[in-house]
Amino acid sequence: MDRASGLCIGCLRTIKEIGAWRTMTMAEKRATVAACAERAKNVAPRGKDGAPLEPLPNR
């Protein structure tokens, strides 16, 4: 979890969303995934250690 944003560094869900996942309806899960996709547009990718990932080299 990233302390500053309150989001998981892997899936970009909040603690509340992660905790509620098992009891969410399919529609709620889809809405959560859509929210995570929107969050991903504004968050730099991070590794397991929480450090920003280096961009991939052009191939």
Contacts in CASP RR format, 6 or more apart in sequence:
PFRMAT RR
TARGET T0000
AUTHOR 0000-0000-0000
METHOD contacts of the structure
MODEL  1
MDRASGLCIGCLRTIKEIGAWRTMTMAEKRATVAACAERAKNVAPRGKDG
APLEPLPNR
1 7 0 8 1.000
1 8 0 8 1.000
1 9 0 8 1.000
1 15 0 8 1.000
2 8 0 8 1.000
2 9 0 8 1.000
2 46 0 8 1.000
2 50 0 8 1.000
5 43 0 8 1.000
6 14 0 8 1.000
6 15 0 8 1.000
7 13 0 8 1.000
7 14 0 8 1.000
7 39 0 8 1.000
7 43 0 8 1.000
8 14 0 8 1.000
8 18 0 8 1.000
9 46 0 8 1.000
9 47 0 8 1.000
9 48 0 8 1.000
9 50 0 8 1.000
10 46 0 8 1.000
10 47 0 8 1.000
11 18 0 8 1.000
11 36 0 8 1.000
12 36 0 8 1.000
12 39 0 8 1.000
12 40 0 8 1.000
12 43 0 8 1.000
13 21 0 8 1.000
13 32 0 8 1.000
13 36 0 8 1.000
17 32 0 8 1.000
20 28 0 8 1.000
21 29 0 8 1.000
21 32 0 8 1.000
24 32 0 8 1.000
44 52 0 8 1.000
44 53 0 8 1.000
45 52 0 8 1.000
45 53 0 8 1.000
46 52 0 8 1.000
46 53 0 8 1.000
47 53 0 8 1.000
END
